[in-house]
Amino acid sequence: MSLIQAENLTKVYGAGEAAITALDHVNININAGEFVAVMGPSGCGKSTLLHLLGGLDRPTDGNASIEDQPLAKMTDDALTKVRRRKIGFVFQFFNLIPILSSLENVALPLLLDDVSLSNAKQKATEWLIKVGLGERLGSRPDELSAGQQQRVAIARALITDPILILADEPTGNLDTKSSDEIVSLLKQVSQQWGRAVLMVTHDPRIAAHAERIVSMRDGKIVEDRHNAKSEG
């Protein structure tokens, strides 16, 4: 059974003659532990798809479900809990809090969910070690490279043990070397740690790391294929 299901997912902004269809009756399923890249030109609907699957926005029509729970029918409070506990988000510009250390940034989602400070710090330390930043626990974002900041963001996304990681252009603000390291880490998140990863990217080289590549145009999926090159 699919972990994530989208059925006729549609998003229209505006009304009447000014209406813009950002997503047009999209159907997609994502399985546990699967690494999926969504590609397409700017304005094709790929980020809108990610936002709807993550419960950051509500569809105009259709539905997205996570573990057979329809997101569109949830109250705002229930949706907040699903986002907090089942979905991890990674963005292009990291979204770290500047005055907090790596450890504090990563621990924050657990503290917001009423986990004790000692347990949150212990788990944050474990995840920072896993992403290769065990020696930078006390560093603030401005003391880290862009690639290191994105590693902190990935550790923060993973600390709640989510079943799904949604990454919106996670390498878009990085140099080539850091981009390769981050996409390899996301591949590890999928293959070694068993999380489903849905990554939006405009870069074919980055998308080539995924086991499945979904191409979008004009709000629709135009191709959904297995990527044999990603294996191994």
C-alpha positions, 0 to 999 in steps of 0.5 A, spaced: 500 500 500 502 506 498 504 511 503 502 517 500 496 518 495 494 524 491 487 523 487 485 528 482 489 533 486 487 540 483 489 547 486 486 553 482 489 560 485 484 566 483 477 566 480 473 567 474 478 570 468 484 571 473 484 564 475 490 560 474 490 552 475 497 551 478 495 543 479 491 540 474 488 533 477 494 530 479 495 523 481 501 520 484 503 514 489 509 514 493 511 508 497 515 507 504 522 508 503 522 511 496 526 516 493 522 520 488 524 527 484 519 531 481 522 535 475 519 541 471 520 548 469 518 554 473 511 555 474 509 547 472 506 546 479 512 542 482 512 546 489 505 546 489 504 539 489 509 538 494 505 543 499 499 540 498 502 533 499 505 536 506 499 539 508 502 546 507 496 548 503 489 545 501 487 543 494 481 546 490 479 539 488 481 532 489 485 529 495 492 527 498 492 522 503 498 520 508 497 513 511 490 513 508 488 519 512 485 524 507 489 531 509 483 535 506 478 533 511 483 534 517 482 540 522 487 545 522 490 542 529 490 535 526 494 537 520 499 541 524 500 534 528 501 530 522 506 535 519 510 535 526 510 528 527 509 524 520 513 529 515 519 533 515 521 539 511 527 541 507 527 548 504 532 551 499 534 556 504 535 552 510 530 556 514 534 555 521 534 560 526 540 564 526 541 565 534 540 558 535 546 553 535 546 546 530 543 542 536 538 547 538 535 548 531 535 540 531 532 539 537 526 545 536 521 540 533 521 535 539 521 541 544 515 544 540 512 537 541 513 537 549 519 532 549 523 534 555 530 538 553 534 532 555 531 527 551 531 532 545 538 534 546 540 527 546 536 525 540 538 532 536 546 530 538 544 523 535 542 525 528 547 531 527 552 525 528 549 521 523 549 527 518 556 528 519 556 534 524 558 531 530 563 536 531 559 542 530 553 541 535 555 548 538 555 552 531 550 557 529 548 558 522 553 563 520 559 559 523 557 554 518 558 553 510 551 552 506 552 545 505 553 544 513 547 548 514 543 544 509 545 538 513 543 541 520 536 542 516 536 535 514 537 533 521 532 537 524 527 534 519 528 527 521 528 528 528 521 527 529 522 520 526 517 522 520 515 517 514 516 522 509 521 528 507 519 533 503 525 537 500 523 543 495 530 545 491 534 542 497 541 543 493 538 550 489 543 554 494 549 550 494 555 549 490 556 543 486 560 539 491 555 541 496 549 539 492 552 532 491 553 531 498 546 533 500 543 529 495 547 523 497 545 524 504 537 524 502 539 518 498 541 515 504 535 517 508 531 513 503 535 507 502 538 506 509 533 510 514 527 508 510 524 514 509 520 516 503 523 522 500 520 527 495 524 532 492 523 538 487 529 540 483 530 543 476 537 540 476 537 533 471 544 531 475 541 532 482 534 528 479 538 522 477 540 520 484 533 518 485 530 512 483 524 515 480 523 521 476 516 525 475 516 530 470 511 536 470 509 541 465 503 546 466 500 543 472 500 536 470 504 530 470 507 528 463 512 522 465 513 518 471 519 513 470 523 508 474 530 511 474 535 505 473 541 509 473 540 511 481 541 503 483 547 501 486 
